């Protein structure tokens, strides 16, 4: 049973549109992450947060932005989508009190920009 | 720098055959090690994890993995593969600070 939820699961939009991918977790985890994954490819960390009002860029440069106003919510926004943004976006969370780094993943949001 | 290598990009096995997926890590100390599975269009599900203690770890769906410090490896095994095991498998390690490093993944295909 997933305790981390992503919406929408699938989104097809035109170039130039603003989109927000939602991610929420009910586990009380302090850390949250966004990964980008092209089909059949590895995962690339694009954003992470260690707590409320904390956001950092990941290993892969991304034009998207994130915010962390509430512990349970970590939305990702693209101000002006382009075809190069077409990808799957995976949200994850972890509990730093465990200290192991285990991540819990949502089911992903697959974005297609025409 | 910490890294995870999965040497096999794609593996095909027959249903009922045994399976071993390779994973090598690079880290100064003993890392936390994980195997995740991803079905098409889905997120990642944790199969098993190693933190310390017994080097043979049992996971869900009949999978196990063995940590070998001397070889810096954490290979995933299953004695008899089922068609439903076809998926992408990711090895990952965490050296602390809760930042997981993933391998590139191994795509498993299962022949009937």
HADDOCK unambig.tbl for C-alpha pairs under 7 A between the chains (distance, minus, plus):
assign (segid A and resid 41 and name CA) (segid B and resid 104 and name CA) 6.78 0.50 0.50
assign (segid A and resid 42 and name CA) (segid B and resid 104 and name CA) 4.55 0.50 0.50
assign (segid A and resid 42 and name CA) (segid B and resid 105 and name CA) 6.18 0.50 0.50
assign (segid A and resid 43 and name CA) (segid B and resid 102 and name CA) 6.92 0.50 0.50
assign (segid A and resid 90 and name CA) (segid B and resid 43 and name CA) 6.69 0.50 0.50
assign (segid A and resid 96 and name CA) (segid B and resid 98 and name CA) 6.57 0.50 0.50
assign (segid A and resid 99 and name CA) (segid B and resid 96 and name CA) 6.97 0.50 0.50
assign (segid A and resid 99 and name CA) (segid B and resid 98 and name CA) 6.45 0.50 0.50
assign (segid A and resid 100 and name CA) (segid B and resid 32 and name CA) 6.29 0.50 0.50
assign (segid A and resid 100 and name CA) (segid B and resid 94 and name CA) 6.99 0.50 0.50
assign (segid A and resid 100 and name CA) (segid B and resid 96 and name CA) 6.78 0.50 0.50
assign (segid A and resid 100 and name CA) (segid B and resid 98 and name CA) 6.25 0.50 0.50
assign (segid A and resid 101 and name CA) (segid B and resid 94 and name CA) 5.78 0.50 0.50
assign (segid A and resid 101 and name CA) (segid B and resid 96 and name CA) 6.76 0.50 0.50
assign (segid A and resid 101 and name CA) (segid B and resid 98 and name CA) 3.79 0.50 0.50
assign (segid A and resid 101 and name CA) (segid B and resid 99 and name CA) 6.05 0.50 0.50
assign (segid A and resid 101 and name CA) (segid B and resid 100 and name CA) 6.14 0.50 0.50
assign (segid A and resid 105 and name CA) (segid B and resid 43 and name CA) 5.87 0.50 0.50
assign (segid A and resid 105 and name CA) (segid B and resid 44 and name CA) 5.73 0.50 0.50
assign (segid A and resid 106 and name CA) (segid B and resid 43 and name CA) 5.54 0.50 0.50
assign (segid A and resid 107 and name CA) (segid B and resid 42 and name CA) 4.90 0.50 0.50
assign (segid A and resid 107 and name CA) (segid B and resid 43 and name CA) 3.94 0.50 0.50
assign (segid A and resid 108 and name CA) (segid B and resid 42 and name CA) 6.21 0.50 0.50
assign (segid A and resid 108 and name CA) (segid B and resid 43 and name CA) 5.43 0.50 0.50
